[in-house]
């Protein structure tokens, strides 16, 4: 009796997500943002924008003193973006990802928040820019330490981008993802705007902080690819 020919068992190929375009886009925008930060650091160290910065700060100070309701609100919410708060929340997010067995996302979150905090600390010492100085009639609140870059702007932008890249995609519905992105964007804008209005930073400080936090986090995402540990990466 002739043996029937065995049928070749073909293994189903698991589709591989080609993330090269995503990596390239993240890396490009990350490098551009970091480039903006470096340029702002250079011109700030050279005191090239000192007059323009002070002029804008003077206008914002007049606005703050004339709109005490807005100022009181910003004084209440600005601490939500303190560097230690953003760092702590970022590390908690990393732990959460780890407990969910999303190891790549956990490493990404930790690297982003710790790295941004470290770079900002080094930059503050390197540029060593004093904070804005006001007389008693124009002082709204006071802060200590170097002014450039803003730690609040760095921390909030880093945390927001971490969540947008690694956290928001986990939400089930498109509406929830859009709402989360809108809330995170608003969070960053409010904290960033609050700092010069309260008179504790120059405009270039917060712009540099936002550029640093965003750029560093995007570069981390392009290298660590936190979407690798998702059930579906498409």
N, C-alpha and C positions, 0 to 999 in steps of 0.2 A: 504494500500500500504506500502510495507516494505521499510524502509529507507535504502538507499545504505550505506554500511559502509564507513566512512570517511577515506580518505587516509591520512596516517601520513606524515606530511610535515617535511622532514628532512632538517635541516639547514646545509648549506655547511660549513665545518670547514675551517677556515683560517689557512693555514700552519704557524706554529710557527718556526722561525729560532732558532736553537739551537746554541748559540754562546759561549758555555762553552769552546770549544777547542780554539777559538780565544782569549777569555779572559785569559785563562791559558797561552797561548803563549806570549801574551803581558805582562802579569804580570811577567812571568819568565825572559824574556829579560830585562824588566824594572828593576827588582830587581838585576839582574847580572850587568847591567850598573851602577846602584847606588852603588853596592858593589865595582866596580872598582873605582868610585869616592871616596868612603870612604877610600879605601886602599891608593889611591894617596894622599889624604889629610893627612893621618896618616904618610906616609913616608916623605912627604914634610915638615910637622911640625917637624919631627925628623931630617930633613936635610940629609936624607939617600941618595938621588939622586943628591945632590948639585954638585958634581964633574962631573957626567955624563951630567947633564942638561947644565952646563956651557960649557962643551966640545962641545956639539951639537950646542949650541948657537954661539960659536966661529966659527964653520964651516959655519953656516948659515950666519953669519955676513960677512965672507970672500966672500961667494957667492953673497950676496946682493951688496957689494961694487964693485964686479967684473962684475956684470950684472945690470947696472943702468937702462936699459930699463924695465926689469922685476920688479925691485924695484919701479920705478916710477909708473908702472901700479898697483902694490899692494898698494902703498900709496894712489892711486886714488880710489880704490874700497873698501879698508878696512873699511871705514866709513859706508858702506852699511850694515855692521854687528854690528854697535855700539849697546850696550845694550838698550839704550833708543829708537833707531830705531826699533830693534826687538820687544821690548815691545809695542811700539806704533802700529806697523803693526799687531802684534798679537791681540791687543785689537780691531783694526779695523776689523780684520777677525771675531772676536767674534760678533761684531755689525752686520756685514754682514750676518752671520749665523742666528742671531736673527731676522733680517728683512726678511729673507727667511723662517721664522717659523721653523728653525732647532734649537730648544731650547737646546737639549742635546749637540749638536755640539758647540753652543755658550758658554754654561757653561764649556765645556771641554776646549775650546780654552782659555777662560779667566783664568781658574784655572791653566792651564799649564804654560802660559807665566808669570802670576803674581807669582805663586809658585816658578818657576825656578829663576826668578829675586830675590825673597826674600831669597831663600836658598843660592844663590851665594853671596848675600850681607852679610849674616851672616857668611858664610865660609871665605870670605875675611877678616873679622874682627877677626875670630877665629884663622886662620892660620897666618895672618899678614906677608905674605912673601913680601919682597922688590922686586921691579922690577930689571931686569938686569941693570947693571951700565956700561957705556962705556965712554971712553975718547972722546975728541972732534973729533979726526980723524976717530973714528968708530961709532959715533952716527948718525943714519939715521933719526929717529924721536923720540919724547919723549912723555911719558904718565905719568899721576899721579895716585896715589892710589895704593892699594895692588895688587899683581900680581896673586895670586891664589884664585879661578880659573879664567880663562879668561872669562870676561863678554861677549866678542864678540863670543867666541865659545859656551858658554851656550845659549845665545840668538838666534843665528842662528840655532843651532841644535834643539832647542825647537820649533821655528817657522816652520822649515822645516818638522819636524815630525808631528806637528799639521796639516799642510796642506796635508801631505801624508796620514794621517789617516782619516781626516774628509773632506778635500777639493778635493783631487784628485779623489776619487770614484764618485764624482758628474759629472765628465767629461764623455761625451757620448761614445767616441771611445777608444778602447784599445791603439791605437797609441798615442792619446793625453795624456792618463794616463801615458804611458811609458815615453813620452817626458817630462811631468811635473816632474816625479820622477827624471829623469836624470838631469834636470835643477836645482832642489832643492838640489840634492846631490852635484852637482858641486859648487853651491853657498856656501854650508857649507865647502867644502874642500878648496876653494879659501880663504875664510875668516879665517879658522883655520890655514892654512899654512902661511898666510900673517903675522900673529902676531909675531911668533918667527923670521921670516926672517927680519922683520922690527926692531927687537931687543927690543920689548916692553914686551915680555913674554918668559918664559922658555917652553920647549916642554911639560913638565908635566902639566903646567897651561892649555894649550889648550886641551890636552887629557882629563884632569879632567872636563873642561867645557863641552866638547862634551859628555862625559859620563853622567854628571849631567843632561844636557838638554834632552838627549835622554831617559835616564832612568826615570826621573820624568814624562815626557810626556807619555811614554808607560804605566806607572803605573796609571796615570790619565785616560788614555783611557780604561784600564782594569776595572776601578771602575765606570766611568761615561758612558761608552759605547755610544759614539757619533753616532754610526750607528743605534741606536734605532728609530730615527725620520726620517729615510729614507722611501720612498714609497716601496722600496724593500730592505730588509736587507740580502738577500742571496748572 
